Amino acid sequence: MWKPAGRSERSSSLSDLSGLEPRFTAMNIHVDTPLLTPVQMGALSLPNRIVMAPLTRMRADNPDHAPTELHARYYAQRASAGLIIGECTAISPEGFGWADTPGLWSDEQVRGWRLVTDAVHAAGGRIIAQLWHTGAMSHPDFFDGALPVSASNVDLEQISVTPSGRVPTVAPRPMSVHEIHDTVRAYGRAAKNAMEAGFDGVQLQANYLYLIAQFLSSGTNKRTDAYGGSIENRSRFLFEALDSILDEVAEDQVGIKFGPMHLAGPLAATEETLPTAEYVIRGLNDYSLSHLLLMGTNTDVDGSPIEHLAGDNMFRHFRRLYQGLLVANVDMDAQRANRLIAGDLVDLVAFGRPYIANPDLAERLALGAPLNEIDWPTVYASGARGYVDYAPLAPAGI
Ligand SMILES: Cc1cc2nc3c(=O)[nH]c(=O)nc-3n(C[C@H](O)[C@H](O)[C@H](O)COP(=O)(O)O)c2cc1C
């Protein structure tokens, strides 16, 4: 029988599997696996350690950028996850920058998300909102020709997803200090809206291509004021955004997605990437957040300054530095996930792509059942096809 190694305050009893009922009871499951054991995540009691990673699906194709009944169906189908992390959700009109994604700044959006949270809760699940500002990933097409904002005027050399299609990113406009303060406040307002919409908490999107990463990276942040230059200054925006969220939501309901990355263009890892990530993660220890979602490497890091963090080394490295609950992500399967949890390298495991085609991923992992294949053309599309029509497993005995 698997037993959690150390960190007993974060682990809970194998015998308490009440949260797995009724969806699991009819099946011959292997409950003696780390992934299927309950865990306390901040304020939330999770029945298992399977997390649905945030997945943008571009179904909010309405003028309000609001979730709909279709979103409610999609998320409710996935309610057997220990925790669902909602897709990237813009905190403000200025932070919007990816076609057909949802927001959390208006009453219509709060009403739309309420449909989702009610449906997930009715299906026995838990869901948190992911708070997002696209920064320089946005495009003038979203702003009547005006430039998107960022830390500095560095083109990310990425692709922007606009209402009229995929186009190259442009050099953004550096934010004034006044705009930075406004944006920090917008994180707090969106967090408040998330709680009004019935979410069980929020997660700050602080990695990958987006605004917070654009402030953190010396490749995209050329500022000479209090928000640029030193590691401490480049990290200031992240901590101010976090503090603003914490003005509205209790610490044990707030998590963060963060970690060092090596991307194409000016967001490529430099010698400063790892020290910056370490500074931030040490700083997160001053809070009692619900979790840190840490992505393993998902690009080719060979020859880069974060080469040594490939594979499980990412989790090994930051497990030593971070004192809170750690959620590991990227390229997971049941075997790797169970090994990472059993070895006390991480506490939970998040699955992204597998959740696209497998609404009942938790049951499938429990049973060792095969996974559905993703239909890629309908991942970023509109309507129900490829969104809510993936078949669940047939009930046992049929
Ligand atoms: C279609 C798609 C949409 C994604 N959308 C988001 C998102 O909205 N927010 C985010 O933080 N990550 C997003 N990601 C990254 C995933 O959350 C996850 O980190 C990544 O897919 C690696 O996990 P996996 O190997 O289990 O797929 C997305 C990934 C995919 C494939």
The ligand as an SDF file (V2000), in Angstrom:
LIG
                    3D

 31 33  0  0  0  0  0  0  0  0999 V2000
   -5.2900   23.4810  -26.1790 C   0  0  0  0  0  0  0  0  0  0  0  0
   -4.4920   23.9980  -25.0080 C   0  0  0  0  0  0  0  0  0  0  0  0
   -4.9350   25.1120  -24.3200 C   0  0  0  0  0  0  0  0  0  0  0  0
   -4.2180   25.5860  -23.2150 C   0  0  0  0  0  0  0  0  0  0  0  0
   -4.6980   26.6510  -22.5120 N   0  0  0  0  0  0  0  0  0  0  0  0
   -4.0620   27.0740  -21.3830 C   0  0  0  0  0  0  0  0  0  0  0  0
   -4.6230   28.1120  -20.5720 C   0  0  0  0  0  0  0  0  0  0  0  0
   -5.7080   28.6270  -20.8400 O   0  0  0  0  0  0  0  0  0  0  0  0
   -3.9070   28.4970  -19.4850 N   0  0  0  0  0  0  0  0  0  0  0  0
   -2.7230   27.9210  -19.1440 C   0  0  0  0  0  0  0  0  0  0  0  0
   -2.1050   28.2990  -18.1400 O   0  0  0  0  0  0  0  0  0  0  0  0
   -2.2020   26.8880  -19.8660 N   0  0  0  0  0  0  0  0  0  0  0  0
   -2.8610   26.4620  -20.9530 C   0  0  0  0  0  0  0  0  0  0  0  0
   -2.3700   25.3870  -21.6570 N   0  0  0  0  0  0  0  0  0  0  0  0
   -1.2490   24.6140  -21.1040 C   0  0  0  0  0  0  0  0  0  0  0  0
   -1.8180   23.4510  -20.2710 C   0  0  0  0  0  0  0  0  0  0  0  0
   -2.4860   23.9260  -19.1140 O   0  0  0  0  0  0  0  0  0  0  0  0
   -0.7070   22.5120  -19.8080 C   0  0  0  0  0  0  0  0  0  0  0  0
    0.1990   23.2490  -19.0060 O   0  0  0  0  0  0  0  0  0  0  0  0
    0.0290   21.8980  -20.9850 C   0  0  0  0  0  0  0  0  0  0  0  0
   -0.8730   21.4010  -21.9510 O   0  0  0  0  0  0  0  0  0  0  0  0
    0.9410   20.7350  -20.5220 C   0  0  0  0  0  0  0  0  0  0  0  0
    0.1650   19.7270  -19.9200 O   0  0  0  0  0  0  0  0  0  0  0  0
   -0.1540   18.3410  -20.7140 P   0  0  0  0  0  0  0  0  0  0  0  0
    1.1890   17.7650  -21.1140 O   0  0  0  0  0  0  0  0  0  0  0  0
   -0.8730   17.4940  -19.7100 O   0  0  0  0  0  0  0  0  0  0  0  0
   -0.9860   18.6980  -21.8950 O   0  0  0  0  0  0  0  0  0  0  0  0
   -3.0380   24.9220  -22.7920 C   0  0  0  0  0  0  0  0  0  0  0  0
   -2.5990   23.8100  -23.5060 C   0  0  0  0  0  0  0  0  0  0  0  0
   -3.3050   23.3280  -24.5960 C   0  0  0  0  0  0  0  0  0  0  0  0
   -2.8270   22.0900  -25.3060 C   0  0  0  0  0  0  0  0  0  0  0  0
  1  2  1  0
  2  3  1  0
  2 30  2  0
  3  4  2  0
  4  5  1  0
  4 28  1  0
  5  6  2  0
  6  7  1  0
  6 13  1  0
  7  8  2  0
  7  9  1  0
  9 10  1  0
 10 11  2  0
 10 12  1  0
 12 13  2  0
 13 14  1  0
 14 15  1  0
 14 28  1  0
 15 16  1  0
 16 17  1  0
 16 18  1  0
 18 19  1  0
 18 20  1  0
 20 21  1  0
 20 22  1  0
 22 23  1  0
 23 24  1  0
 24 25  2  0
 24 26  1  0
 24 27  1  0
 28 29  2  0
 29 30  1  0
 30 31  1  0
M  END
$$$$
